[in-house]
Amino acid sequence: MPVTIPEPAVPPRRVLMGPGPSDADPRVLRALAAPVVGHLDPWLLARMGEIRAMLRTLFGTENRATLAISGTGTSGMEACLANLIEPGDGVVVGIHGYFGERLAEIAARHGGEVTRVEAPWGERVPERAVAAAIDRVRPKVVALVHAETSTGVEQPVEEIARAARAAGAFTVLDCVTSLGGVPVEVDRWGIDAAYAGSQKCLGAPPGLAPVTFSERAIAAARDRRRPVAGFYVDIALLERYWDEPHAYHHTISSPLVAALHEALRIALEDGREARFARQRALHDELVRGLARLGLGLLGAEGTRLPMLHAVRVPAGVDEAAVRRELLETYGLEIGAGMGALKGRIWRIGLMGASCTPNHVALCLAALARALGKDG
Ligand code: PLP
C-alpha cells in the first residue's frame, strides 16, 4: 500500500472565547516551543518546584501537596476523588450542571455511595440543603463545582465546607474554571482537595491539572484500607515525584511544564487582586454590550461567573448557524450549550489571554453582525 503523507498540521488562527481552552499568551507559546528535556532533569525539577509555589498562591493554600497532574481537568477530578474514596464510603455531591454530574459519576465509579443534592441548571445548590444532607448521611467526602461551566453560575462553598469539617468529612472542590479568574481560598474555606485545569483562566494549553491536598487529606489517603485504584493519580506517588526524592512515576511533558510555568508567572505578575478586578470589569463590559443587543443571561444577577457567560439564544435564531458564522468569518470560537441547555444558550468565555477588551469588542461586533443588529 503506498503511504500518503498528509500536509503539515498547521492549525487555523482562532480567537478562543468558548468555555476553554482560552487563547495562550505569546510568552506561553514560546515556552511551549522550547526544547524537550527529561522528566528528571534538574532544570525541570526546579521549574516544577516553582510551579508548586505559584499554584499555592493562586489556590490560597500552604498545602505541601500541591502539584500538577499530567492530564486535563478531569484527571484532577479523578485524582481528588480516587485518593479519598474507598468502596462503600458516603459521598455527598452538589449538582447544578454537567460537571456536578461528572463528579457524581466518578465518585460512584470509585465505589462511593453517592447522595445527590441538586438544583436546576442555572441556579446554585442551596448551601443549607447540602449541610442538611451532610448531617443526615455523615459522608466521608463532599464534592462541589465552584464554577459550573455548563451554566455560568458560581457556587458558594464556605458554609458547606464548614458543615463538612464539623461532620469529619473532606470537601473536594472543582476549580477548573474558577482558578485564576475569581478568588479561590482553599485554606480559609477549609477545602481538603481542589483541582483545576491549565487551559482556562490560567491561560496555558490543556494537558496539566493543578491539584492541592490538605495535610488531613494526605493522611487519610495514606491510611486507606486498600491502595488508590488509579496508579496514575495516586497522590502519594505523585508527591514522591514532584517532591523529594523525585522518584520516577511517569514521563511528564516538559513543554507543558514550561508553558504552565510561564502562564503562572504572568498571572502572578498581574497580581491576584488586579487580575480579578480586570476579570470583573470586562465581564461587566461584555454583559452591557450583550444587553444592548437584546441578549440576556441565564442565572440570577449576583450568582453569575465573570469568566463564563451563558447567553440565552433569542427565539427564532439558529444558534448553531451563528456559531458557524462567527467561526468562519472571524475565526471566533464560542461554545454551545450542554445537556439540557443544548440549543438554548451560547457559552462565551473570558479566560486567560482571552480576557481582554479586544476580545470583548470583537465578540460583540461579530454577534451584532450575525444577528443582523449592526445597523
Ligand atoms: N470541571 C469543570 C467545571 C469544567 O469546566 C471542565 C471542563 O470544561 C472539567 C471539569 C473537565 O476538564 P477537562 O475537559 O479539561 O478534562
Boltz pocket constraint, residues with backbone or C-beta under 6 A from the ligand:
constraints:
  - pocket:
      binder: B
      contacts: [[A, 19], [A, 20], [A, 72], [A, 73], [A, 74], [A, 75], [A, 77], [A, 99], [A, 145], [A, 147], [A, 148], [A, 149], [A, 150], [A, 174], [A, 176], [A, 177], [A, 197], [A, 206]]
      max_distance: 6.0
